[in-house]
Amino acid sequence: MEKLLYKPNIGEYKLLMAYPAIEEFALASLGYMWLYKIADQTEGINAERISTDNIKSAKDAGAIAFSMSFDFDFMGVFEILEKLNLPFYAKMRDDSMPLIFAGGPVITTNPEPYKAFFDFMIIGDGEECFRKVLEILKNNDKPEALELLKNIEGVYIPNNPVKKATVELNEIIYTPILSDKSYFKDTFIIEVARGCMNRCAFCTASYTNLPFRANDYDKIIDAIDLGLENTDKIALLGAQISAHPKFNEIMDYIRAKIEAGRKIELGISSLRTDSVTPRMVQTLVLGGQKHSTIAIEAASERLRRFINKNLKEEQILNAIKIARENGLKGLKIYSMIGIPTETEEDIQEFLRLGKCIKEENKGFNIEFSFSTFVPKPQTPLQWCKREDTKSLEKKQKFLEKELAKLGFQSKFSSIKWDYWQTVLSRGDETLSPFLIEVYKKGGKIGAYRSALKELNLNISKFINGFDIEEPLPWDFIENYPPKHLLVNEYKRLLKKAKKNFSQEARS
């Protein structure tokens, strides 16, 4: 059952809002659902949601909009286009067919592997840009619309220059449709802040969402009240929500309602390690949360400094202590392996840190969760080499075995899938036929290897990295921070790493 928290409009221009996965995930995607709300409230637009398991006819549709949040979403895009009997390549679609466009984090960081499939793309924040796009689409036919769209900031017509769209947070984004079919069943999600001031060197969520912006406190409170009129489940969203200047007041507002007898299930996906407080944890526990996550990225302080994760070990231990003493049942500690400049000593640090955690937190459930470093566009580490798969597998087996001896459960992302994520995230237009071939072969790991061999495609540069002087596939995007600042930051981090190595060698 769905509950709309807004009044929809019904118009004549048919727009299909496509999510390249199942409907359960579509309903849980805050960005996708908010843009659907915008379309559904726009005069003259008839918006319909579709997903891989919820296909509707494209007959009479003027456009199809895709949201791409993950590198492997191209599989869902092709699945939907195939079910709609539409050609994958934009050049194969004539003027009688819908305009097909896309946006989302994947498109914003690097649209080049996908540009052959879309008539245009939205780069950056979608809210205002999408509204302007809708006005053009509903009032113009396909050729005229494409010409007019060239003048909209944030719209990328393939092979044309584009400036990333960045908006002030004048409106607060929240779940516009509550559904028991959503992955987050009947949960009202509120965007508290966008971006992150920490600027960890590997993190696209930080760099592609600069500057850090906090939503207005009163609007957040109004959104919480709206949510609680319709559900007991509230979730606060943001890469760095605790940096909101009134975060404590927001938490106190929710806590006061719970203490007054209002049943609230409160969710926060992760805690910022250096800002965990007893009152914050107590509020989460009152809201029914039993476990949470902290991200440390690396066990060695040297490696954390290199990636700009300025986190002291005592802060990590203190965060765990506060979580344990104030009612949480356990914590997941997220980290990475394969970070550039990583040494055997850095890996050994996980064991030393693990021993410290065990000694101080007996009976508290701690789980380590690892991914492997994937160099991402638009970050200072975008030039770096991806570590060899066999080397990463060796590190994974070592940590799995040794952490188990200490009594820790550990989980690891798939090294092989992370390899292909690297290829996709740093790829260029030469990947287009490769992506189609992967889809035709079923999209499993073997399909990637088979397609690569069949097309005789050289992907070494996407794995081995780029020279700092050479052009990058995504350089055409006018971005903030601009490339020269990323270069300067990359050089600064490398210089800092070398200095740390020399200091350790002397000690």
C-alpha positions as CSV (number, residue, x, y, z in Angstrom):
1,M,0.0,0.0,0.0
2,E,1.2,3.5,-0.9
3,K,0.5,6.7,0.8
4,L,1.2,10.0,-1.1
5,L,2.3,12.9,1.1
6,Y,1.6,15.4,-1.7
7,K,-1.1,16.3,-4.2
8,P,-0.3,15.0,-7.7
9,N,-1.0,16.7,-11.0
10,I,-2.2,14.9,-14.1
11,G,-1.1,16.3,-17.5
12,E,-0.8,15.2,-21.1
13,Y,3.0,14.9,-21.5
14,K,3.8,11.3,-20.5
15,L,7.1,10.9,-18.6
16,L,8.3,7.5,-17.5
17,M,10.5,7.8,-14.4
18,A,12.7,4.7,-14.6
19,Y,14.7,3.1,-11.8
20,P,17.2,0.4,-13.0
21,A,16.4,-2.1,-10.3
22,I,13.4,-3.7,-8.6
23,E,10.6,-1.5,-7.3
24,E,11.5,-2.3,-3.7
25,F,14.7,-0.4,-4.1
26,A,13.1,2.3,-6.2
27,L,10.7,3.2,-3.4
28,A,13.7,3.5,-1.0
29,S,15.7,5.8,-3.2
30,L,15.2,9.3,-1.8
31,G,16.6,11.2,-4.8
32,Y,14.7,9.2,-7.3
33,M,11.4,9.5,-5.4
34,W,11.8,13.2,-4.8
35,L,12.3,13.8,-8.6
36,Y,9.3,11.7,-9.2
37,K,7.3,14.0,-6.9
38,I,8.6,17.0,-8.7
39,A,7.4,15.5,-12.0
40,D,4.1,14.3,-10.6
41,Q,3.4,17.8,-9.3
42,T,4.4,19.7,-12.5
43,E,1.5,21.1,-14.5
44,G,1.2,19.3,-17.8
45,I,3.2,16.3,-16.9
46,N,1.8,12.7,-16.5
47,A,4.6,10.9,-14.6
48,E,4.6,7.2,-14.2
49,R,7.2,5.1,-12.2
50,I,8.8,2.0,-13.8
51,S,11.4,-0.4,-12.6
52,T,12.9,-3.7,-13.8
53,D,9.9,-5.6,-12.2
54,N,7.3,-3.0,-13.0
55,I,7.2,-2.1,-16.7
56,K,4.6,0.0,-18.3
57,S,4.1,0.8,-21.9
58,A,6.2,3.5,-23.5
59,K,3.5,4.2,-26.0
60,D,2.9,8.0,-26.3
61,A,5.7,8.7,-23.8
62,G,7.6,11.9,-24.6
63,A,10.6,11.0,-22.4
64,I,12.1,8.4,-20.1
65,A,14.3,9.5,-17.2
66,F,16.7,7.1,-15.6
67,S,18.3,7.4,-12.1
68,M,21.8,5.8,-11.9
69,S,23.2,5.5,-8.4
70,F,25.5,2.5,-8.8
71,D,28.1,1.6,-11.4
72,F,26.3,-1.6,-12.3
73,D,23.0,0.1,-12.9
74,F,23.6,-0.1,-16.6
75,M,22.3,-3.6,-16.5
76,G,18.9,-2.4,-15.3
77,V,18.9,0.4,-17.9
78,F,19.3,-2.1,-20.7
79,E,16.8,-4.5,-19.2
80,I,14.1,-1.8,-19.1
81,L,14.9,-0.5,-22.6
82,E,14.8,-4.1,-24.0
83,K,11.4,-4.7,-22.3
84,L,10.2,-1.5,-23.9
85,N,11.5,-2.5,-27.3
86,L,13.7,0.5,-27.6
87,P,17.2,0.5,-29.1
88,F,20.1,0.9,-26.6
89,Y,22.0,3.4,-28.7
90,A,20.6,7.0,-28.9
91,K,21.6,7.2,-32.6
92,M,19.4,4.3,-33.4
93,R,16.3,6.0,-32.0
94,D,14.3,8.2,-34.3
95,D,12.1,11.2,-33.5
96,S,9.1,9.1,-33.0
97,M,10.7,7.5,-30.0
98,P,10.9,9.1,-26.5
99,L,13.8,11.2,-25.4
100,I,15.9,9.1,-23.0
101,F,18.0,10.8,-20.3
102,A,19.7,10.0,-17.0
103,G,21.1,11.6,-13.9
104,G,22.4,10.5,-10.5
105,P,25.8,10.0,-8.8
106,V,27.2,7.7,-11.5
107,I,26.4,10.2,-14.3
108,T,27.6,13.1,-12.3
109,T,31.1,11.7,-11.6
110,N,31.7,10.3,-15.1
111,P,29.0,10.1,-17.8
112,E,31.4,9.0,-20.7
113,P,30.8,5.2,-20.6
114,Y,27.1,5.8,-21.0
115,K,26.8,8.8,-23.3
116,A,26.0,6.7,-26.4
117,F,22.8,5.5,-24.7
118,F,21.2,8.8,-23.7
119,D,20.1,11.8,-25.5
120,F,21.2,14.0,-22.7
121,M,22.2,13.7,-19.0
122,I,21.9,15.8,-15.8
123,I,25.2,16.5,-14.1
124,G,25.1,17.5,-10.4
125,D,22.1,18.4,-8.2
126,G,18.9,17.5,-10.0
127,E,16.1,19.5,-8.3
128,E,16.2,22.8,-10.1
129,C,17.8,21.5,-13.3
130,F,15.0,18.8,-13.6
131,R,12.3,21.4,-13.2
132,K,13.8,23.4,-16.1
133,V,14.1,20.2,-18.2
134,L,10.4,19.4,-17.7
135,E,9.3,22.8,-18.8
136,I,11.2,22.4,-22.1
137,L,10.2,18.8,-22.7
138,K,6.4,19.4,-22.3
139,N,6.4,22.4,-24.6
140,N,8.7,21.2,-27.4
141,D,9.1,18.3,-29.7
142,K,12.3,16.2,-29.6
143,P,14.7,18.2,-31.9
144,E,13.7,21.6,-30.5
145,A,13.9,20.3,-26.9
146,L,17.5,19.1,-27.4
147,E,18.5,22.5,-28.8
148,L,17.0,24.4,-25.9
149,L,18.4,22.0,-23.3
150,K,21.9,23.1,-24.3
151,N,21.3,26.3,-22.4
152,I,20.4,24.7,-19.1
153,E,23.2,24.6,-16.5
154,G,23.8,20.9,-15.5
155,V,22.5,19.5,-18.8
156,Y,25.1,17.5,-20.7
157,I,24.4,17.0,-24.4
158,P,27.1,14.4,-25.4
159,N,30.2,16.1,-26.7
160,N,29.2,19.5,-25.5
161,P,30.6,21.4,-22.5
162,V,28.7,21.3,-19.2
163,K,28.8,22.9,-15.8
164,K,27.8,20.8,-12.8
165,A,24.6,22.0,-11.3
166,T,24.8,23.0,-7.6
167,V,21.8,24.2,-5.6
168,E,21.3,26.0,-2.3
169,L,19.1,23.8,-0.1
170,N,16.0,25.9,-0.3
171,E,13.7,22.9,0.0
172,I,14.1,19.9,2.2
173,I,14.0,16.5,0.6
174,Y,12.0,13.8,2.3
175,T,10.2,10.6,1.4
176,P,7.2,11.7,-0.6
177,I,5.5,8.3,-0.8
178,L,5.3,5.8,2.1
179,S,5.0,2.2,1.1
180,D,5.1,-1.2,2.7
181,K,6.8,-2.5,-0.5
182,S,9.8,-0.3,0.1
183,Y,13.1,-1.8,1.1
184,F,12.8,0.6,4.1
185,K,9.2,-0.3,4.9
186,D,7.0,2.7,5.7
187,T,10.1,4.8,6.6
188,F,10.1,8.6,6.3
189,I,13.6,9.6,5.3
190,I,14.8,13.2,5.7
191,E,17.9,14.8,4.1
192,V,19.5,16.7,7.0
193,A,22.6,17.9,5.1
194,R,24.3,17.4,1.8
195,G,28.0,16.9,1.2
196,C,30.9,16.5,3.8
197,M,33.5,19.0,5.0
198,N,36.1,16.3,5.8
199,R,37.1,15.7,2.1
200,C,38.5,12.2,2.5
201,A,40.6,11.8,-0.6
202,F,38.8,8.8,-2.0
203,C,35.2,9.9,-1.4
204,T,33.0,11.0,-4.3
205,A,30.1,11.7,-1.9
206,S,32.2,14.4,-0.4
207,Y,33.8,15.9,-3.5
208,T,30.9,15.8,-5.9
209,N,28.6,17.4,-3.3
210,L,30.7,20.3,-2.3
211,P,30.2,22.7,-0.7
212,F,28.7,21.2,2.5
213,R,25.1,22.4,2.9
214,A,22.9,22.0,6.0
215,N,19.1,22.2,5.7
216,D,17.2,24.8,7.7
217,Y,16.5,23.6,11.3
218,D,12.8,24.7,11.2
219,K,12.2,22.9,7.9
220,I,13.8,19.7,9.3
221,I,11.5,19.9,12.4
222,D,8.5,20.5,10.1
223,A,9.5,17.5,8.0
224,I,9.8,15.3,11.2
225,D,6.3,16.4,12.2
226,L,5.0,15.5,8.8
227,G,6.6,12.1,8.9
228,L,5.3,11.4,12.4
229,E,1.7,12.2,11.2
230,N,2.0,9.3,8.8
231,T,4.4,6.7,10.3
232,D,6.5,5.7,13.3
233,K,9.7,5.3,11.3
234,I,12.0,8.2,10.9
235,A,15.5,8.1,9.3
236,L,18.0,11.0,9.1
237,L,20.2,11.1,5.9
238,G,23.4,12.8,5.0
239,A,27.1,12.0,4.5
240,Q,27.9,14.2,7.6
241,I,24.7,14.8,9.4
242,S,26.3,15.4,12.8
243,A,28.0,18.4,11.3
244,H,24.6,20.1,11.0
245,P,25.0,23.2,13.3
246,K,21.8,22.2,15.2
247,F,22.2,18.4,15.1
248,N,22.0,18.1,18.9
249,E,18.8,20.1,18.9
250,I,17.3,17.9,16.2
251,M,18.1,14.8,18.2
252,D,16.8,16.4,21.4
253,Y,13.5,17.2,19.6
254,I,13.1,13.6,18.6
255,R,14.1,12.4,22.1
256,A,11.6,14.6,23.8
257,K,8.8,13.1,21.7
258,I,9.9,9.6,22.6
259,E,10.1,10.5,26.3
260,A,6.6,12.0,26.1
261,G,5.3,8.6,25.0
262,R,5.4,8.9,21.2
263,K,6.6,5.6,19.6
264,I,9.4,6.4,17.1
265,E,11.7,4.1,15.3
266,L,14.8,6.2,14.6
267,G,17.4,5.3,12.1
268,I,20.8,6.8,11.3
269,S,22.9,4.7,8.9
270,S,26.3,5.5,10.4
271,L,27.9,7.6,13.2
272,R,30.8,10.0,12.6
273,T,33.5,8.5,14.7
274,D,34.9,11.7,16.2
275,S,31.5,13.1,17.1
276,V,29.7,10.2,18.9
277,T,28.2,11.4,22.2
278,P,26.4,9.6,25.0
279,R,23.2,11.6,24.4
280,M,23.3,10.8,20.7
281,V,23.6,7.1,21.3
282,Q,21.0,7.2,24.1
283,T,18.5,8.8,21.7
284,L,19.2,6.2,19.0
285,V,18.6,3.4,21.6
286,L,15.4,5.0,22.7
287,G,14.4,5.0,19.0
288,G,14.9,1.3,18.8
289,Q,18.3,1.2,17.1
290,K,20.5,-1.7,18.4
291,H,23.5,-1.6,16.1
292,S,25.3,1.1,14.2
293,T,28.4,1.7,12.0
294,I,31.5,3.8,12.3
295,A,33.9,4.3,9.4
296,I,37.6,4.3,10.2
297,E,38.8,3.5,6.6
298,A,42.2,2.3,7.8
299,A,43.7,0.9,11.1
300,S,47.0,2.8,10.9
301,E,47.0,6.4,11.7
302,R,49.6,7.0,9.0
303,L,47.3,5.7,6.3
304,R,44.3,7.6,7.7
305,R,46.4,10.8,7.5
306,F,47.3,10.0,3.9
307,I,43.6,9.8,2.8
308,N,42.7,12.9,4.9
309,K,40.8,10.8,7.4
310,N,42.0,12.8,10.4
311,L,41.0,10.4,13.1
312,K,43.0,9.4,16.1
313,E,43.0,5.9,17.6
314,E,41.8,7.2,20.9
315,Q,38.7,8.7,19.1
316,I,37.9,5.3,17.6
317,L,38.2,3.6,21.0
318,N,36.2,6.3,22.7
319,A,33.4,6.0,20.1
320,I,33.2,2.3,20.7
321,K,33.2,2.8,24.5
322,I,30.4,5.4,24.3
323,A,28.3,3.1,22.0
324,R,28.8,0.2,24.5
325,E,28.1,2.2,27.7
326,N,25.0,3.8,26.3
327,G,22.9,0.9,25.2
328,L,23.9,-0.2,21.7
329,K,24.4,-4.0,21.3
330,G,27.1,-3.8,18.7
331,L,29.0,-1.8,16.1
332,K,30.2,-2.5,12.6
333,I,33.6,-1.0,11.8
334,Y,33.9,-0.1,8.2
335,S,37.4,0.0,6.6
336,M,39.2,-0.5,3.3
337,I,42.2,-2.5,2.0
338,G,44.3,-1.6,-1.0
339,I,44.6,2.1,-0.3
340,P,47.5,3.6,-2.2
341,T,50.8,3.5,-0.2
342,E,49.4,0.7,2.0
343,T,52.1,-1.5,3.5
344,E,52.2,-4.8,5.4
345,E,52.6,-2.9,8.6
346,D,49.3,-1.0,7.8
347,I,47.5,-4.4,7.5
348,Q,49.1,-5.6,10.8
349,E,47.6,-2.6,12.5
350,F,44.1,-4.1,12.2
351,L,45.2,-6.9,14.5
352,R,46.8,-4.5,17.0
353,L,43.7,-2.3,17.0
354,G,41.5,-5.4,17.3
355,K,43.3,-6.5,20.4
356,C,42.8,-3.1,22.0
357,I,39.1,-3.1,21.1
358,K,38.7,-6.6,22.6
359,E,40.4,-5.8,25.8
360,E,38.3,-2.8,26.4
361,N,34.9,-4.0,25.2
362,K,34.4,-7.6,26.3
363,G,31.0,-8.9,25.4
364,F,30.3,-6.1,23.0
365,N,29.5,-7.3,19.4
366,I,32.1,-5.8,17.0
367,E,32.2,-6.7,13.3
368,F,34.7,-5.6,10.8
369,S,33.5,-4.8,7.3
370,F,36.0,-4.3,4.5
371,S,35.8,-3.1,0.9
372,T,38.8,-2.7,-1.5
373,F,39.9,0.7,-2.6
374,V,38.2,1.7,-5.9
375,P,39.7,4.9,-7.3
376,K,36.9,7.3,-8.2
377,P,36.6,10.2,-10.6
378,Q,36.4,13.8,-9.2
379,T,38.6,12.9,-6.1
380,P,42.3,13.5,-5.4
381,L,43.0,9.8,-5.7
382,Q,41.4,9.5,-9.2
383,W,44.8,9.0,-10.8
384,C,45.8,6.1,-8.6
385,K,46.4,2.5,-9.6
386,R,44.0,-0.2,-8.5
387,E,45.9,-2.9,-6.5
388,D,46.5,-6.3,-8.1
389,T,43.7,-8.8,-7.4
390,K,46.0,-11.5,-6.1
391,S,47.6,-9.1,-3.7
392,L,44.2,-8.0,-2.3
393,E,43.0,-11.7,-2.0
394,K,46.1,-12.4,0.0
395,K,45.4,-9.5,2.4
396,Q,41.7,-10.6,2.7
397,K,42.6,-14.2,3.6
398,F,45.1,-13.0,6.2
399,L,42.7,-10.6,7.9
400,E,39.8,-13.0,7.8
401,K,41.9,-15.7,9.5
402,E,43.7,-13.5,12.0
403,L,40.7,-11.4,13.0
404,A,38.7,-14.7,13.6
405,K,41.5,-15.8,16.0
406,L,40.8,-12.6,18.0
407,G,37.1,-13.4,18.0
408,F,35.9,-10.9,15.3
409,Q,33.6,-11.6,12.5
410,S,34.7,-9.9,9.3
411,K,33.0,-9.4,5.9
412,F,34.6,-8.4,2.7
413,S,33.2,-6.9,-0.5
414,S,33.9,-8.9,-3.7
415,I,37.4,-8.1,-4.9
416,K,36.5,-9.2,-8.4
417,W,33.4,-7.0,-8.6
418,D,35.4,-4.1,-7.1
419,Y,37.8,-4.6,-10.0
420,W,35.1,-4.1,-12.6
421,Q,33.7,-1.2,-10.6
422,T,37.1,0.5,-11.1
423,V,36.8,-0.1,-14.9
424,L,33.3,1.3,-15.1
425,S,33.9,4.3,-12.8
426,R,37.1,5.5,-14.7
427,G,36.0,4.3,-18.2
428,D,35.4,6.3,-21.3
429,E,33.2,6.0,-24.4
430,T,35.1,2.9,-25.7
431,L,33.2,0.9,-23.0
432,S,29.8,1.4,-24.6
433,P,29.9,-1.8,-26.8
434,F,31.5,-3.7,-23.9
435,L,28.6,-2.8,-21.6
436,I,26.1,-4.1,-24.1
437,E,28.0,-7.3,-24.6
438,V,28.2,-7.8,-20.9
439,Y,24.4,-7.4,-20.7
440,K,23.8,-9.8,-23.5
441,K,26.0,-12.4,-21.8
442,G,24.0,-12.1,-18.5
443,G,26.1,-9.7,-16.4
444,K,27.9,-12.2,-14.2
445,I,31.6,-12.0,-13.6
446,G,32.3,-14.4,-16.4
447,A,30.4,-12.1,-18.8
448,Y,32.9,-9.3,-18.2
449,R,35.9,-11.5,-19.0
450,S,34.1,-13.0,-22.0
451,A,33.1,-9.6,-23.4
452,L,36.6,-8.2,-22.9
453,K,38.1,-11.1,-24.9
454,E,35.5,-11.0,-27.6
455,L,35.9,-7.3,-28.2
456,N,39.7,-7.3,-27.7
457,L,39.3,-4.2,-25.5
458,N,42.3,-2.7,-23.7
459,I,41.2,-1.6,-20.2
460,S,44.6,-1.4,-18.6
461,K,44.6,2.4,-18.2
462,F,41.4,2.2,-16.2
463,I,43.0,-0.2,-13.7
464,N,46.6,1.1,-13.7
465,G,45.6,4.7,-13.4
466,F,46.4,7.9,-15.2
467,D,49.4,10.2,-15.4
468,I,48.8,13.4,-13.6
469,E,49.4,15.4,-16.8
470,E,47.2,13.5,-19.2
471,P,43.5,14.4,-19.9
472,L,40.9,12.4,-18.1
473,P,37.6,11.2,-19.7
474,W,35.5,13.5,-17.4
475,D,37.7,16.6,-17.7
476,F,35.1,18.4,-19.8
477,I,32.8,18.9,-16.8
478,E,33.2,22.3,-15.3
479,N,33.4,21.3,-11.7
480,Y,34.0,22.4,-8.1
481,P,36.6,21.9,-6.9
482,P,38.3,22.3,-10.3
483,K,41.0,19.8,-11.5
484,H,44.0,21.9,-10.6
485,L,42.9,21.9,-6.9
486,L,42.5,18.1,-7.0
487,V,46.1,17.9,-8.5
488,N,47.4,20.1,-5.7
489,E,45.7,18.0,-3.1
490,Y,47.0,14.8,-4.6
491,K,50.5,16.1,-4.6
492,R,50.1,17.3,-1.0
493,L,48.9,13.8,0.1
494,L,51.8,12.1,-1.6
495,K,54.3,14.5,-0.1
496,K,52.8,13.9,3.3
497,A,53.0,10.1,2.8
498,K,56.7,10.3,1.9
499,K,57.4,12.4,4.9
500,N,55.6,9.9,7.2
501,F,57.6,7.0,5.7
502,S,60.9,8.8,6.3
503,Q,59.9,9.6,9.9
504,E,59.0,6.0,10.6
505,A,62.2,4.8,9.0
506,R,64.3,7.0,11.4
507,S,62.3,6.0,14.5
